Amino acid sequence: MPGACTCDDLPRHVHRHPGNAIVAVSSLALAIAANITVFQLVDAVLWKQLPLPVADRLVQLVRPADRVWTYPWLENFPANQAVQLRSVEP
């Protein structure tokens, strides 16, 4: 085959065309880095449990859209009945 490169011809081919080797190695390195980044993101967001001793008691505060939360309002949070508590799934 005229265009085929065997293992014996590989060092000669890389020496004659170093750009091909640079592109191949660079794209492989980029693909590995992207794969590691995506895995670490998914691991941190989806798979790891929260570092809390009682993560099953974690709640989400849901307020009506027309209410603004201020510090004095949050200080009196138990007295404010307009807020709903929702359990957060770990």
N, C-alpha and C positions, 0 to 999 in steps of 0.2 A: 504494500500500500504506500503510495507516495507521501501522504500527509501524516501517517501514523508515526508515533514516537515510542520506541521500545525502552525498556529499562536501561539498556546499554547506551542508548543515545540521549538519555535524560540530562546528564551533566553537561554535555555539549550543547543541548538545546537551551538549557538555563543560562549557560555562559553567553550564547549568541543573542538570546532574547530575555534579558533580566527583568524587563517590564512585566512580562507575563507572570513570572514568579512573584514579583512584588504585589501585583494585583491579586493573585491567588492567596498569598499569605495574609495580605491585608483584609481581604473579604472574609477569610476564615476567622481571623482574630476579631473582626467586627461582629460576626455572627455569634461567636462564643460569648463575647462581652454582652451583647443584647440578650442572649439566652439567660445568662447569669443575672442580669439586671431584672428581667421579667420574673424569674423564679424568686428572687429575693423580695420583690414587691408583693407577689402573690403570697409568699410565705408570711410576710409581716402583716398583711391585711387580712387574709382569710384563714390561715391555718394556726397561727399562734394564739394561745389563750391570753387574756389580759392578765397582767401581773398583779392581780388583786386577790386577797385571801377569800373574799366573798363575792366573786364575780356574778353569782346567780342573783344577788340582791341589787344589781345595778339597774337604775331606772332612767328613762328619758323624760324630760319635762317638755310638755307640749302646751303652748299658749295659744289663745285666739289670735287671729291675724291683726285685729285692731288694737291689741294691747302691747305697750312697750315695757320692757323689763328695766327697772331702775334698781339701784342698790337698796334704797329704803323698801321697795316693794319685795325684793328678795329676802331682806332681813325678816319681814313678816310673812314669809312664805307659807307656813302652816295655816295662817289665818286667811290667805287668799284661796278661795275655792274655785276660781276660774281656770285653774291649771289642772290638767289631767296627768296622771302618772301612768306610763306604759313600761312594761317589763322589756328589757333589751335581751334578745336572744344571744347567748355567747357563741 
